[in-house]
Amino acid sequence: MDGKDPDPGGVPVSGLFVVLEGGEGAGKSTQIALLSGWLEALGVDHLVTREPGGTAVGEAIRSVVLGRTDLDMPPETELFLILGARAAFVRDVVRPAMAAGRVVLADRFALSTMAYQGYGRGLDLHEVRKAVAFATGGLEPDLYVVLDVPVEEGRSRQSHAGMSADRIESAGDGFMAKVREGYLALAEVEPNVRVLEARGTPEEVHRRIRDCLIREFPNRFPADAGGV
């Protein structure tokens, strides 16, 4: 799954799975919308989705994991709920789209689990990795793009947007600092992770992401695609 050459008819021989990651207020939703517009302008068949979610069962689990601020949920329970949603997401959303040769743009995937439940919640990272691999059947994205922003700036963005904290966000700034440290540490050891500066205007960040995709997948995105 590495952005292969198109066949003579111009149809990609495989899909592409790209995930945007980052802490709260990093701008993932905004950037996925901008990326979707760019791909549409290029005529690239693509799917925009999110995690946890993307399926009926995944959205139901999301409403519990993020929405139920009244629940005192053990970290292990949080982990397995998220992985339950992910198993359906991989089976019913990602694999079919990849088989059809589509580009999948996802808001979060397994790297979030390592950063949030591993580094943030303090669960054993080795055990988290094993559980993730079981839930995904070994599926990994072609690329993770981590949008990095200081915790205080991310919080400020959410406040200005009038967004209230969900159950996980309510863990506080200390928790989010551990999550950010986790993302940066994981980027040092994971081969398919790229960290991009998320400060600046949405258009400036979008340009960084487009340039990154063009560098990483030159057979899928030609150099002049950045001007579209």
N, C-alpha and C positions, 0 to 999 in steps of 0.2 A: 504493500500500500504506500507507494512512494511517488505518486505523480508521474506515471509512465507516459511515454510518447503516445499520441493519438494514432489510431490506425489510418490507412490511406483515405478512408471516408471521413476522417475528422472526428470520429467518436472515441472518447477516452476508453482505454482497455480496462481501466479500474477507477474506482472512486477515490476521493480524497477526504480525509477526516481531519478537520482543523478545529481546535478548541481554544477559546479565549478564557483565561483564568485571571485571578487577582482578588485582592481583598475588597472589602465593602467600599463603595464609592469610587472604584477604579475606572468605571465607565464602560464596562463590558457590554451592557445592553445597547448603549449608544453606538459603540463601535461595531457590533454585529449588524445593526441596522445599516450603518454606512457601508460595511463590507458587502452586505446583501445587495445594496444598490449598485455597487461597483461591479459585482459579478453579473448582475442583470444587464448592465450596460455592455459587458463583454460577451453576453449571450451564453453564459455558463449556467448549466442546469444545476441548481443547488437547493439545499434544504436547510432551513434555520430551525433550531430546536434548543432545548435547555435541559439541565439536570439539577436536582432531581426533577423529573417530569418527562414530557414528551410522549407519554402513553397515559391511558386512563388510570391504570394502577399507579404509575409514577406521580401523576398529579395528585392523586388521593394521598399518597405517602408524603408528598411535598407539603400538603396542607397541615399534616400533623407535625412533621419535622420542623418546619419554619413557622407555622401559624399558631401552634398551641403553646403560647407563652406561659400557660398555667401549669404545664406538665414539668415535673422534676424528673428529667429523663437521664438515665445512666449513659455515659459515653458509648458503652458497648451496644446499647439499644439503638442509639442514634446511628451508629455505624451500620448495623445490620438492616435498619430501615432504609437507609440510603442505598445500600448494596442490593436490597430487594428491588428497589426502583430501577437500579442500574441494569440488573439482569434482564428486565423487560425492555428497557431502553435499547440495549445492545441487540437483543433478538428481534424486536419488532420495528425498530427505527433505523439504527445505524447499519446493520448488516444488509438489510434489503436495499437501502439507498446506495451503499457502496457497490453492491452487486449490479445495480443499475447504472453504475458509472457516474453517480452524482457527487458533487462536493457537499459535504456535511459541515455546517458551521454550528458548533455547539457552545452554549454558555455553560461552562464547567463540565468536568468529567473526573477521571480518577485522581488527577493531581490535586484537586480540591480535597479529596478524602485524605490523602497523605498530609496535606498542609493543615486542614481543619481538625480532623479527628486524630491524626498522628501527632503533629507538632502542637496544635492548639489544645486538644483535650488530653494529650499526654499518653495516648495508647501506644503500645509497642509497635514501632514502625514496621518491623519485620512481619509481625502477625497481620498488620493492616494490609501490607503488600500481598500476602498470601490470600487473604479474604477478597481483596480486589480482583486478583487474578482469577479466582474461582467464579466470581460474579460476572466477569467480562468474558470468560472463556479465553483469556489471553489477548483479547483485542486491545490494541494501543493506537492512539491517534498518530497520524503522520506528523503532526506538529502541535505543540502547545505554545501559545503566545501568552505570556504572563504580563499583564499590565501592572506596573509597579508604581504605587503612590504611597507617601507617608500616611500612617494611620490617621493623624489629626486632619490632614487635608481630605482624606476620604470621608471622614465623619462630617466635615464642614460642607462638602458637596451634598451629602445626603440631607443635612439640615436645611440648606438653602433650597433644596428640591422639595422640602416638606415631607420627606419620607420617614416613617416610623420604623424603629428597629424590630426585626423579627426575632424569633426565639434564639437563634444562634448569634445574631448581632448583639443581642442583649447581654452577652457574656462579658462585654466591656473592652476597654482599650488594651489592657494587658493581654487578654486573649488574642485580640487582633494583631498585636505586635508579634506574638509567637507565630501566628499564621503567616505574617509577612516574612519573618525569619525563615520559616519552613519553606516557603516558595523559593526564596533566594538560595537556600541550602540545596534544595532539590535540583534547581537549575544548574548547580555545579556538578552534579553526578548523573543527571538524566540526559541522554543524547538528543532527545527530540523536544527540548524546552528552550525557548528563547525569551529573555526578559527585555521588555521595552519600557522606556520612560512614559508614564501616563500623564505627566503634567503638561500643560499647554492647552491650546484650543482643541476641540474635537477634530477639526480638520487636520491639525498638525499631527495628532496621534494617529488618525486614520492614514495619513501619508506614511508614517513609520511602519504601520502594519502592512500596508500594500507593498512597500519596498521590501519588507521581510519576506512576504510570500513570493515575490518575484525572485528574490535571491535563492530561497529554499527550493522552489519548484520552477526552474527556468523552462522546463519542457511543457509545463501547464500554463504558465503566465509569461508571455514574452516581455522583453525589457521595456517596450513602448506601451505596455498595458498600464503603467503607472500614470500615464497622461490622460486616461479615459475618464 
